[in-house]
Amino acid sequence: MKQTQDKNSKNLIGKQSYKVLETTEPWILYHNDFSLCSRKVRICLAELKINYKPIHINIIETGSADNLTKDFKFINPNVTVPVLLHNGSPIYESHEQIKYLQEFMKNEINLNDEISYWVKKGSLIGEPINDLEKYAGNCVSLLTPPLFISMLQNISIFKFFSYYIRHPVKFRAFNFIIFKIFGFNSYKAKTPLFKISQKVITHLNNHMREFNSQILNKKWISNNQFSVADITWAVLLHRLEELQILEKFSNNYPAIENYYIRVKKRHSFKEGVLDFKNTSVDKGVKILQKSISSLNHLRKHYIEIEDSIKK
Ligand SMILES: N[C@@H](CCC(=O)N[C@@H](CS)C(=O)NCC(=O)O)C(=O)O
């Protein structure tokens, strides 16, 4: 049943021929409420009206690392969510899951160069620090730490040691330990994170300007047809909203503001994102809002963001 996937876990991409679960459920999604990639796949499933069994897997940000259990490592040795099972066989990597679902439903409309361009631009590709001028997804990923820091505040430091030991990707686990230890001090002037953020926001502003022009007088990104490009940008804008950054773009980019209002009314966004409320995320957002107004150096970081958008 299970092949030699542990040896080749790095190559686990797309649909596998073996099963990781004997099940009568045609579709199962291992996902996390907060994870961007999980949100994309859930919107896609809702768009395609596919019934599926969602299984929530906590990751450290949402309180405990259930992704590091033996049971989940059997499902995905790379310990990431989402994982989609079709008749018990896993499909790895969110973009492959979306491609597989579209092909399965023969949803050919969703393929053209314009859509591919915007999907790529909105995705996290390679290491986040690289290609900031190409990918808005990389920029948003680098602006996310304040929310991680907020969400990690209520988790005991002791959990992080076992998290580090059990995590197969040490540098990922290490980043979270740093966020836990240094908290919002990571945003004091002249710290690496503070400096990176200044660079990131300039690039993100360019992406947002281009995106604003793209959707001017349009309902959706391509041919006025809701597509995987809209799924990609919907979750990015939602993350920027959680980060308290989206509102700063509103004055300069009214088309984005109106687009996001339409996104929030879309049935699939409601079913795939808004209906998956999570108390750790809600608490994290509240802590972040409070910290921006009470901590000088964090407020300064947000003022820098506002200023570079106005430029
Ligand atoms: N390239 C993967 C990325 C998946 C990923 O990084 N998922 C994160 C949540 S957004 C995760 O599972 N993190 C858990 C961890 O690293 O401990 C995909 O597209 O599915």
The ligand as an SDF file (V2000), in Angstrom:
LIG
                    3D

 20 19  0  0  0  0  0  0  0  0999 V2000
    3.9350   24.0060   -1.2340 N   0  0  0  0  0  0  0  0  0  0  0  0
    2.9920   23.4710   -0.2780 C   0  0  0  0  0  0  0  0  0  0  0  0
    3.0970   24.3140    0.9600 C   0  0  0  0  0  0  0  0  0  0  0  0
    2.3060   23.7550    2.1010 C   0  0  0  0  0  0  0  0  0  0  0  0
    2.6810   24.4040    3.4100 C   0  0  0  0  0  0  0  0  0  0  0  0
    3.7660   24.9820    3.5710 O   0  0  0  0  0  0  0  0  0  0  0  0
    1.7610   24.3340    4.3510 N   0  0  0  0  0  0  0  0  0  0  0  0
    1.9820   24.9190    5.6510 C   0  0  0  0  0  0  0  0  0  0  0  0
    0.7330   25.6780    6.0840 C   0  0  0  0  0  0  0  0  0  0  0  0
    0.4330   27.0520    4.9970 S   0  0  0  0  0  0  0  0  0  0  0  0
    2.2060   23.8080    6.6690 C   0  0  0  0  0  0  0  0  0  0  0  0
    1.6590   22.7400    6.5330 O   0  0  0  0  0  0  0  0  0  0  0  0
    3.0160   24.1000    7.7010 N   0  0  0  0  0  0  0  0  0  0  0  0
    3.2250   23.1740    8.7490 C   0  0  0  0  0  0  0  0  0  0  0  0
    4.6460   23.1070    9.2310 C   0  0  0  0  0  0  0  0  0  0  0  0
    5.5540   23.4270    8.4520 O   0  0  0  0  0  0  0  0  0  0  0  0
    4.8530   22.6980   10.3800 O   0  0  0  0  0  0  0  0  0  0  0  0
    1.5840   23.4700   -0.8860 C   0  0  0  0  0  0  0  0  0  0  0  0
    1.3460   24.2600   -1.7880 O   0  0  0  0  0  0  0  0  0  0  0  0
    0.7500   22.6270   -0.5000 O   0  0  0  0  0  0  0  0  0  0  0  0
  1  2  1  0
  2  3  1  0
  2 18  1  0
  3  4  1  0
  4  5  1  0
  5  6  2  0
  5  7  1  0
  7  8  1  0
  8  9  1  0
  8 11  1  0
  9 10  1  0
 11 12  2  0
 11 13  1  0
 13 14  1  0
 14 15  1  0
 15 16  2  0
 15 17  1  0
 18 19  2  0
 18 20  1  0
M  END
$$$$
